[in-house]
C-alpha cells in the first residue's frame, strides 16, 4: 500500500469518526446543557436565594409554551414599583445567576421576575433550543407577571427584559413576537445559532468544517423539533421597535463582541450600545461595577416609566 493511499484512508477514517461523534455527541451537548446547582454559585461567593439578599419573593411555577413543562420562578416585588424586569439567564445557568442584578433593580423600584429556562435549573423541559421555543416561554412569563399583579394587587407597570448570553438571544427573539415587551437589554448575545455553533466547534474540537455542524444540527432538529436557521437574533432585531441597549465585553472569547456590532447595526432605532473594555463573557457586571448598574437602571427607567 502506497504512502499516499495510507494517508487518504487515514483521513477518511478520521472524517468518519468525526462525523459519528457529531451525529451522536453533538446533539447531546447542544440540546442538554449542564444544569448548574447551588454549589456552583456558592463556590463563587454568590447568593442562591433572594432571602440571602434580604429580598422579599414569591416562589412559583408557570407553564411553558409547550403546555406541559413547568418553569421554576421567583417574583421579587418592589416597594413602590415603576415597572417590571424579566431576567433571562445564559446557557447552563439558572435564575440564581440574576440575583445580584435583581437586588439592583429592586433597590430602584423595579419588580423582577427570574425563572429557569426550559431544560435548565429546576424547570422541566427536555431540550434547549436557544430561543426557537424559548421565545414563546417569555410570553408566558409576561402573562405570569400580569397575573401576579392582579392576584396580589401589585403594580407591574411596563415590562422590560434583561438577557445575558443565551438569555440575550432569547430576549431579542421574544421581543420580535411579543409587543408587551417595552424595552430590552441584550448582554453578550450571539447573532445566529449557525455561526456560534461553528465557533464552539472550532474551540472545542479545533476543526473548522461546517459539515460537522450540519450533521449535528440536522440530528438536533429532528430530536427537538426546531429549525436552527430560524434561531437568529440578527433576523429578530429588524422586527423590534422597542428600545434596545446592547452590551458586550471587548475581551469576550466565547461570543465575539463583533456579533453585537452586527446586531446593533441591524437593529431599529431607538438603540444604544456599550462595549465594556477589559470585560470577558462572564464578568461584565464585575468589570463595569457601578457604571454598569447605573447605565442599565437608567435605560430601563427611561424606557419603562
C-alpha positions as CSV (number, residue, x, y, z in Angstrom):
1,X,0.0,0.0,0.0
2,X,1.4,3.3,-1.0
3,X,2.0,6.1,1.5
4,X,-0.5,8.3,-0.4
5,X,-3.2,5.7,-0.1
6,X,-2.4,5.2,3.5
7,X,-2.8,8.9,4.2
8,X,-6.1,9.1,2.2
9,X,-7.5,6.1,4.1
10,X,-6.4,7.6,7.4
11,X,-8.0,10.9,6.6
12,X,-11.3,9.2,5.6
13,X,-11.3,7.2,8.8
14,X,-10.7,10.4,10.8
15,X,-13.6,12.1,9.0
16,X,-15.8,9.2,9.6
17,X,-15.1,9.2,13.3
18,X,-15.7,13.0,13.5
19,X,-19.0,12.6,11.6
20,X,-20.1,9.8,14.0
21,X,-19.2,12.0,17.0
22,X,-21.0,15.0,15.5
23,X,-24.1,12.8,15.0
24,X,-24.1,11.2,18.4
25,X,-22.4,13.6,20.8
26,X,-23.2,16.9,19.1
27,X,-27.0,16.9,19.9
28,X,-26.4,15.8,23.5
29,X,-24.1,18.8,24.1
30,X,-26.4,21.2,22.2
31,X,-29.8,20.2,23.5
32,X,-28.8,19.2,27.0
33,X,-26.7,21.9,28.7
34,X,-25.3,21.0,32.1
35,X,-27.7,22.1,34.9
36,X,-25.8,24.1,37.5
37,X,-26.9,23.9,41.0
38,X,-26.4,25.9,44.2
39,X,-22.9,24.6,44.7
40,X,-21.7,26.3,41.5
41,X,-22.7,29.8,42.8
42,X,-21.8,29.2,46.4
43,X,-18.3,28.3,45.3
44,X,-18.1,31.8,43.7
45,X,-19.5,33.5,46.8
46,X,-22.8,34.3,45.0
47,X,-26.2,34.2,46.7
48,X,-28.5,31.3,45.8
49,X,-31.8,32.7,47.2
50,X,-33.4,36.1,47.3
51,X,-33.7,35.8,51.0
52,X,-29.8,35.9,51.3
53,X,-30.0,39.5,49.9
54,X,-32.9,40.5,52.1
55,X,-35.3,40.5,49.2
56,X,-39.0,39.6,49.5
57,X,-40.1,37.0,47.0
58,X,-42.7,34.5,45.9
59,X,-41.5,31.2,44.5
60,X,-43.9,29.6,42.0
61,X,-44.0,27.7,38.7
62,X,-45.7,28.6,35.5
63,X,-46.4,26.5,32.4
64,X,-44.2,26.9,29.3
65,X,-45.5,27.5,25.9
66,X,-45.4,23.7,25.1
67,X,-48.4,23.4,27.6
68,X,-46.5,20.8,29.7
69,X,-43.2,21.9,31.0
70,X,-43.3,23.7,34.4
71,X,-40.8,26.6,34.7
72,X,-39.4,27.5,38.2
73,X,-39.6,31.2,39.0
74,X,-39.1,33.9,41.7
75,X,-41.0,37.1,41.7
76,X,-39.4,39.9,43.7
77,X,-41.8,42.9,44.3
78,X,-40.5,46.4,44.7
79,X,-42.0,48.7,47.5
80,X,-43.2,51.3,45.0
81,X,-42.8,49.7,41.7
82,X,-42.4,51.7,38.5
83,X,-42.1,48.7,36.2
84,X,-41.0,45.1,36.0
85,X,-37.9,43.4,34.6
86,X,-37.8,39.8,33.4
87,X,-34.3,38.3,33.8
88,X,-33.2,35.7,31.3
89,X,-30.0,33.7,32.2
90,X,-27.4,32.2,30.0
91,X,-26.8,28.6,28.9
92,X,-26.2,26.1,31.8
93,X,-27.1,28.9,34.3
94,X,-30.3,29.4,36.1
95,X,-32.3,32.1,37.9
96,X,-29.7,32.2,40.8
97,X,-27.3,33.9,38.3
98,X,-29.5,37.0,38.2
99,X,-29.8,37.7,42.0
100,X,-27.2,40.4,42.3
101,X,-28.7,42.3,39.4
102,X,-32.2,41.7,40.8
103,X,-31.1,43.4,44.0
104,X,-30.0,46.5,42.0
105,X,-33.4,46.5,40.2
106,X,-35.3,46.1,43.4
107,X,-33.5,49.0,45.0
108,X,-34.5,51.2,42.2
109,X,-38.2,50.3,42.5
110,X,-38.4,47.7,39.7
111,X,-40.1,44.4,40.2
112,X,-38.1,41.4,39.0
113,X,-39.2,38.0,37.6
114,X,-36.4,35.5,37.4
115,X,-37.0,31.9,36.0
116,X,-35.2,28.9,35.0
117,X,-35.4,28.4,31.2
118,X,-36.7,25.1,30.0
119,X,-34.1,22.3,30.4
120,X,-32.3,24.4,33.0
121,X,-32.2,24.7,36.8
122,X,-35.3,23.3,38.4
123,X,-37.5,23.7,35.3
124,X,-38.9,21.0,33.2
125,X,-38.4,20.6,29.5
126,X,-36.2,18.1,27.7
127,X,-34.4,20.3,25.2
128,X,-32.7,23.7,24.9
129,X,-33.3,25.3,21.6
130,X,-31.7,28.7,22.2
131,X,-34.8,30.8,21.5
132,X,-36.7,28.8,18.9
133,X,-39.2,27.6,21.5
134,X,-38.0,29.7,24.5
135,X,-39.2,33.0,22.9
136,X,-42.8,31.8,23.5
137,X,-41.9,30.9,27.1
138,X,-41.1,34.6,27.6
139,X,-44.6,35.4,26.5
140,X,-45.9,33.1,29.2
141,X,-43.6,34.9,31.7
142,X,-45.2,38.2,30.7
143,X,-48.6,36.5,31.3
144,X,-47.3,35.4,34.8
145,X,-46.3,38.9,35.7
146,X,-49.7,40.3,34.7
147,X,-51.4,37.5,36.7
148,X,-49.3,38.2,39.8
149,X,-50.1,41.8,39.6
150,X,-53.8,41.2,39.5
151,X,-53.8,38.4,42.2
152,X,-51.6,40.3,44.7
153,X,-52.7,43.8,43.8
154,X,-49.1,44.8,42.8
155,X,-48.4,47.5,40.3
156,X,-46.4,45.8,37.5
157,X,-46.2,48.7,35.1
158,X,-44.5,48.3,31.7
159,X,-42.2,45.3,31.2
160,X,-38.6,45.2,30.2
161,X,-36.4,42.2,29.6
162,X,-32.7,41.8,30.6
163,X,-31.0,38.8,28.9
164,X,-27.4,37.7,29.1
165,X,-25.6,35.4,26.6
166,X,-28.2,32.8,25.5
167,X,-30.8,34.8,27.5
168,X,-30.0,37.9,25.4
169,X,-30.6,35.9,22.3
170,X,-33.9,34.7,23.7
171,X,-34.8,38.2,24.8
172,X,-34.3,39.6,21.3
173,X,-36.2,36.7,19.6
174,X,-39.0,37.1,22.2
175,X,-39.3,40.9,21.7
176,X,-39.8,40.3,18.0
177,X,-43.0,38.4,18.7
178,X,-44.2,40.0,22.0
179,X,-45.3,43.6,21.8
180,X,-45.8,43.8,25.6
181,X,-42.0,43.9,26.0
182,X,-41.3,47.6,26.1
183,X,-37.5,47.6,26.3
184,X,-34.6,45.2,26.1
185,X,-31.1,44.9,27.5
186,X,-29.1,42.5,25.4
187,X,-25.8,41.4,27.1
188,X,-23.3,39.3,25.1
189,X,-25.8,37.8,22.6
190,X,-24.8,35.7,19.6
191,X,-26.1,36.7,16.2
192,X,-27.1,33.4,14.8
193,X,-27.1,29.8,16.2
194,X,-25.4,28.5,13.0
195,X,-22.4,30.8,13.4
196,X,-21.9,30.4,17.2
197,X,-22.0,26.6,16.9
198,X,-19.2,26.7,14.4
199,X,-17.3,29.0,16.8
200,X,-17.8,26.5,19.6
201,X,-16.8,23.6,17.4
202,X,-13.6,25.3,16.4
203,X,-12.8,26.0,20.0
204,X,-13.6,22.5,21.4
205,X,-12.6,20.2,18.5
206,X,-10.1,22.5,16.6
207,X,-12.0,21.6,13.4
208,X,-13.4,24.3,11.1
209,X,-15.5,22.1,8.8
210,X,-19.1,23.2,8.6
211,X,-20.4,19.8,7.5
212,X,-19.8,18.6,11.1
213,X,-22.0,21.4,12.4
214,X,-24.6,20.5,9.8
215,X,-24.6,16.8,10.8
216,X,-25.1,17.7,14.5
217,X,-27.7,20.4,13.7
218,X,-29.9,18.1,11.5
219,X,-29.9,15.4,14.1
220,X,-30.7,18.0,16.8
221,X,-33.6,19.5,14.7
222,X,-35.1,16.1,14.4
223,X,-34.9,15.4,18.1
224,X,-36.1,18.7,19.5
225,X,-38.4,19.7,16.6
226,X,-36.9,23.1,15.8
227,X,-35.2,24.8,12.8
228,X,-31.7,26.0,13.7
229,X,-31.7,28.5,10.8
230,X,-34.5,30.3,12.5
231,X,-32.6,30.8,15.7
232,X,-31.4,34.2,14.7
233,X,-31.3,37.3,16.9
234,X,-29.9,39.1,13.9
235,X,-33.1,38.5,12.0
236,X,-35.2,39.2,15.0
237,X,-33.9,42.8,15.7
238,X,-35.4,44.1,12.4
239,X,-38.8,43.3,13.8
240,X,-38.3,45.1,17.1
241,X,-39.3,48.7,17.5
242,X,-38.9,48.9,21.3
243,X,-35.6,50.5,22.6
244,X,-32.6,48.1,22.9
245,X,-29.5,48.6,24.9
246,X,-26.7,46.3,23.7
247,X,-23.8,45.4,26.0
248,X,-20.7,43.3,25.3
249,X,-17.3,42.7,26.8
250,X,-14.4,43.5,24.4
251,X,-12.4,40.6,25.7
252,X,-15.2,38.0,25.3
253,X,-13.7,34.8,23.9
254,X,-16.9,32.8,24.0
255,X,-19.2,35.0,22.0
256,X,-17.3,37.7,20.0
257,X,-18.2,41.3,20.6
258,X,-18.4,41.7,16.8
259,X,-21.7,39.8,16.9
260,X,-23.2,42.6,19.0
261,X,-21.8,45.1,16.4
262,X,-23.8,43.2,13.8
263,X,-26.9,43.3,15.9
264,X,-26.6,47.0,16.7
265,X,-26.2,47.9,13.0
266,X,-29.2,45.7,12.0
267,X,-31.5,47.0,14.9
268,X,-34.1,49.8,14.5
269,X,-33.9,53.0,16.5
270,X,-34.0,53.7,19.3
271,X,-30.9,51.8,20.2
272,X,-27.6,52.2,22.1
273,X,-24.5,50.1,22.6
274,X,-21.7,49.8,25.2
275,X,-18.6,47.8,24.7
276,X,-17.0,47.2,28.1
277,X,-13.3,47.5,28.0
278,X,-11.5,44.7,29.8
279,X,-14.6,42.5,30.3
280,X,-14.9,39.0,29.1
281,X,-18.1,36.9,28.7
282,X,-19.0,36.4,32.3
283,X,-17.5,39.3,34.3
284,X,-19.2,42.3,32.7
285,X,-21.0,43.3,35.9
286,X,-17.9,42.8,37.9
287,X,-15.8,44.9,35.5
288,X,-18.3,47.7,34.9
289,X,-19.4,47.8,38.6
290,X,-21.4,50.9,39.5
291,X,-21.3,52.3,35.9
292,X,-22.8,49.0,34.6
293,X,-25.6,49.1,37.2
294,X,-26.3,52.8,36.6
295,X,-26.4,52.5,32.8
296,X,-28.8,49.6,32.9
297,X,-31.1,51.1,35.5
298,X,-31.2,54.5,33.7
299,X,-32.1,52.8,30.5
300,X,-34.9,50.8,32.0
301,X,-36.3,53.8,34.0
302,X,-36.2,56.0,30.9
303,X,-37.9,53.5,28.6
304,X,-40.4,52.0,31.0
305,X,-41.7,54.8,33.2
